[in-house]
Amino acid sequence: MNAALERYYQKIADAATQDMILNMGPQHPSTHGVLRLELITDGEIVKEVIPHMGYLHRCFEKHAESLTYQQTIPFTDRMDYLASMLNSHAWVMGVERMMGIDKEIPKRIEYIRVLVCELNRIGSHLIALGTYGIDIGAFTPFLWCFRDREHIMGLLEWASGSRLLYNYIWIGGLFYDLPVGFEERCREFVTYFKPKLAELNQLLTDNEIFIKRTAGVGVLPLDVAINYGCSGPVLRASGVKWDLRRIDNYSAYPELDFDIPIGKGEMGAVGDCWDRYKVRVDEVAESLKIIEQCLDRLQKELKRTSDFDPRAKMPRKITPKAQDYYMRAEDARGEVGFYYIADGKTEIPYRVKARGPSFNNLSVMAEISKGVMIADLIAILGSIDIVLGELDR
């Protein structure tokens, strides 16, 4: 064998023992936004995952420090743009508590807030479930989920005038009362959607191929989830009943009956990809229960009256006393929080810090992705359900 051929074979042997660095994204369709994952691989085996963020940074916190509390609400909508109502609800409740007017909010307003938030939660979860199916290779659930989400978007557009970024929940009230006939249309949607959810379970949840792709993959132990600050379905799938709607008992949630789904390891291990998916499916069913209870109250003892003004309790000037305050709420992806520093002099906060649940949830990727196949990495990322708008802010 000549020297040139020996060198050639030696290069092949050396290449076979070297790690390879791959960039997944920021254009990859399975990254659920503009995210770059730097992978260190040994062939098809992932040895390390390094997320690179910042492609969607929009300076939310500095915007909030240059605008009034009321003017910031449209910017909170743009954080988690798939669950805008839930972000604005958390922001508004924090300001109301700093102002000391949270106990003065009429019950009808509180129930309307919960109603639209739970509709938005279902819409967000439908995107998570549909896109997760298409990540794994199931195309039909994606179409079904977006078909049913369209009904929710129509309802929220009817109430707020917008399909995605609503600016509907205001400090001390609402942009507008529910349109006449909204409750009836919403109840029709619930009746229509319940069997559709059962069909989705038959098509995807119990699908043997889907189970093999997700069961036992990306197992997140409870102690690791807690240490990384995970929250929402990602944390509950690891087996703990931690839902801020129950823990903090804010708004009208203490008066409502609903369960907190958790991962049970039915198909693989507690805290795997299948559990994270199943928790979201079960949460959709629980949100339907909450919506029905809200509609019952809004159509009976809290029904609309001619003299009801959803802006009656809105303060003319929003100037909280000088204080530091942290408000948190249960977003579709976990704990969304706002830390305010008010100077007591102006309507503009001195300092604002936002907590996005996707940031903590994504940070656990490196921990649970070691030793998996590249194809499984897509399943793990999809099961975390990140939104880059509130991750980068």
N, C-alpha and C positions, 0 to 999 in steps of 0.2 A: 504494500500500500504506500503510495507516495505521500510526501509531507503535506501537500495541499489538502488531500482528502482526509488525512488524519486531523488537521486543524478544523475542517468542516464538521466532522463527526464530534469533535470535542466541543465545538460551539453548540451543537444540538444538545449534547449531554448537559452542558452548563445551563442552557436555557430551561431545561426540564426541571432543574432544581431551584430556580429563582422565582421569587414572588412577583406577581404582576399587579400593577396599579391600574385600575379602571375608573373612569369617571362615568357615573350614572346621573345624567342630567347636566345642566338645568333644563334641557329640552325633553327629557324622557317623559312620555305620557303617564307613566305609572308613579310619578313622584308627587302627584296631587298638588301641583303648584310649582313655582320656580325655586326648586331645591336641587342642590348638587350633593350627591353622595360619592365620596372618594372611597373606593373599595380596594383593599389589599387582599388579593386572592392567591390561592394555590390551585391553579386549574379552575375548576368549578366551585371550589370550596372557599367560602368567605372567611378570612382570618381576622379582618378588622374593618369597621365601618366608621368613616369620619364625615359627619354632616357639615356642609358649608351653607350658611344662611346669609341673609342680607340683601338678596336680590329685589325684595319688595319693601325695603325700609322707606316709610313715608313720614317719619318724625311725628307720630301721633302725640307723644308726651309734650313736645315743644309747641305743637299746635294748641294743645289744651291749656298751656301756660300763657297763651296770648289771646285767648278767646274767653267769653263768659261761659259760665256753667251750662247755660241753655244752648249756646251756639256750638258747644262741643258735641252735642248728641249726634249730629250727622257723621262726625268723625268716629264715634264709637261704633256706629253701624258698619263702618268700613274696616273694622278690625276683623272680626269673624263675619264675613259678608254672607255666609250661609245661614247664620243664626243672629241676624241683626237685632231682633227684638230683645233677645236675651242679654246682649251687651248693653243696650240702652236702658233696659230695666235695672241692671246692676248699677249703672252710673246714676240714674235718677234716684234710686233708693238711697244711695250714699249721700247725695246732696240733700235730700229730704230729711234724713236723720241728722245731718249737720245743722240744718235749719230748725230742727225740732218740730216739723210739721208732719212727720210720718204717721202719727196717730190720727191726724185730721183728714186723711184721704178717704173719700166715700167708698163704701163697700162695692158699689157697682163698678167704680173705676178699678179697684183691686182685682175684681173678678174678670173684667175685660182684659186687664194686663196679663193675667195668668192664661186666659183663653188664647190670646194671640201668641203668647210665648210658647205654649204647648203646640199650637199649630206650626209655629216656626221650628220647634224642636223635631217634630215629625218630618217636616220638609228637609231639614238638615240630615236626619238619619236616613231618609230615603236616598239622598245623594250618596251617603257613606255606603249603604248597602248595595246600591246599583253599581257604583264605580268599583266596589270591591269585587262584585261578581265579574265584572269585565276584566279586572286585573288577573283573576284566576282563569278566565277564558269563557265565562258564561255571558253571552250577549243579551239573551232575552230578558233576564231580570233587570238589566240596565234600562231597557225600554219601558218595562212595566213600572219601575220606580219613578222614572221621569214623567210618565203618563199620569200617575196618581199625584205626584208633587205639583203638577200643573193646576190641579183643583185647589190646592192650598194656596198657591201663588195668586190664583184668581180671587180667592176670598180675602187675602191680605191686601191685594191691590184695591179691592172694593172698599176696604176699611180705611186704608192710608193713602191711596193714590199712587203707590209705588209697588213694584214687583219684588224688589231685592233689598233696597236700602230705604227703610220706612220712615224714620223720624216721626214716629207715631206716639211713643210714650214720652210725655213731657214732665218736667219737674212740677209736682203738685196736681197733675191731671193727665189729660190726653189731648192729642191734636184735635180729635173730633169723636163724638159718640159713634157707636156702631150704626151703620146704615139700617134703615127699616127693612126687615126681612132677613137680616144677616144671620140671626140665630136659627131660623128655619133652614136656610141654605146650609149652614154649618152642620146641622143635625142630619140633613140629607147626605152630606159628605161622609159623616161617621157611619151611617147605615150602608153606604156604598162601599166604603173602604175596608170594613171588617172582613168580609169574605175575600177581598183582594189580598189582604195580609196573610190569610190562611193559604191562598194559592201560592204566594211567594215562599212560604215555608215548605210547601210541597215541592216547588220547583228547585229551590236552592238550599235551604237549610238541611233537608233530608237527602240531598243529592250525594250519591256515593263518591263521585269524583271530587266534588267540593269538599267533602269531609276528609278524604285522603290528602288533599292539598293543604288543609288547615288544622286538622286535629293533631295535637302533639307538636306543632310547629311554633317556634317563637314563644316558648313558655316563659312567663314573667312571674317569678315567685313574689309572694306578698311583701316580704321584707325588702326586696329590691325595689318594688313599686313605691313603697313608703319612703325609702331612703332617697329616691330620685324625685320625690314630690309629685308623683303621678296622681291624677284625679279623674273623675268622670267614669265612663265605661271602661277605660283602660285599668283603672284601679279596682272597680267593682268586679271586673272579670277575674281578678286574682283572688276573689272570695270574701271581700269585706263590704258590709252594707254602709257605705259612706256617701250620702247624698245630701247636699247642703239645703235642699228643700225641706228635708226632715231635721237635719242637724241644727240649722239656724232658724227654722220656722218663720221665714219671712213672707211678706205679702199675704195672700189668701191660702197658702199651702197648708197651714195648720188645721184648717177646716175641711180639708179634702182627704178622701180615702184613696190611697194608692200604695202599691208595693214597690220595693227596691230590688230589681233583678240583680243577681250576682252569678259569677261563674261557678259551675259545679263539676267541671271536668267530665261531662257526660260522654263525650266522644274520644277524648284523649287525656289531657292533664289540665288541672285547674290553671287558668291564666294563659291558655294557648290562643292561637288565632281564632279558632272556632268559638271559643267562649267569648272573646271580645266582639265577634260578629253577633253571636246569639243574644248577648246582653242588650245590644242596640235594637234587635228585633223585638225583644220583650219590653223594652222601654217605649217603643212605639205603641204597643198595646196598652201600657199603663197611661201614656199620654192621652189616648182615646178615652179612657175612663175619667181622667181629669177633665177633659173637654166636655163630656156628657154632664158631669156634675156642675161645671160652670154654667152650662146652658140651662140646666134645671133651675139654678138660682136666678139667672138673668131673665128668665121667662116667667118667674113667679114673684118672690118677695123683692127682687132687685130689678124688676122690669122697668123699662124706660117710661119716663113721665115728661110732660110737655115743658116743665120748668127745670129739668135737669140740665146743668151746665158742666161739661167735663173740664172746663178751665176755671171754675169758680174758686178753687183753692190755690190757684197758681199765684205765688207772691209777685208783686210788681217789681221788686228789686231783690235779687238773690245774692245776699251778702252774709254768709255764715260767720259765726263768731270765730276768732282766732283759735285754731285747733289743728291737730293731726288726726286723721280718721281713715280707717281702712274698711271698705265694703266689699264683700264677696257674694257670689251667687253661683248657682249651678247652671253652667252653660251646656250646650249640646256635647261639648268635649271635656268638660270638667270645671274646675274652679276658675272663674274669671273674677279678677279683683282690681280695685282701684284704690290707690293710696293718695289721699289729698292732704295738702298743707294749705290751710286758709289763713290769710293775714288779718281777716276781720275788717278790712277797709274797702276792698274793691269786690266787684263781681267776677274778677278773674283769679283763679287759684294761683297761689305762689309757686306750688310744685305739684306735679301729678306723676305718679308711677303706675303703670298698668301691669297686671299679671295675666299672661295668656297661657291657658292650659296646654296648648300644643307644644310650647317650648319645653316644658318638663317632660311631657309624654314622648316627644321625639328624642330627648336626651338619653332615654333608656335603650335606644336602638342598638348602640354599640355593645351593650351588655347582653342582649338576648339574641344577637345575630352571629355570634362567634361559632364557626364550624358548620354553618348552614350552607345549602346550595344557593347559587345566585337567584334561581327561580323562587326559592323560599323567601329570599329577602324581599321580593315584591309582595308576597303574601303578608309578611310581617309589617312592612310599611303601610300597606292598605288597611290592615287591622287596627293601626293606631289612629287613623283618620285625622290627619293634621290639616290645618288651613293656614297657609303662609301669611295671610293678611294679618292675623293676630299673633303669629309666631315672630315675624320680623317687626311688625308695627312701624 
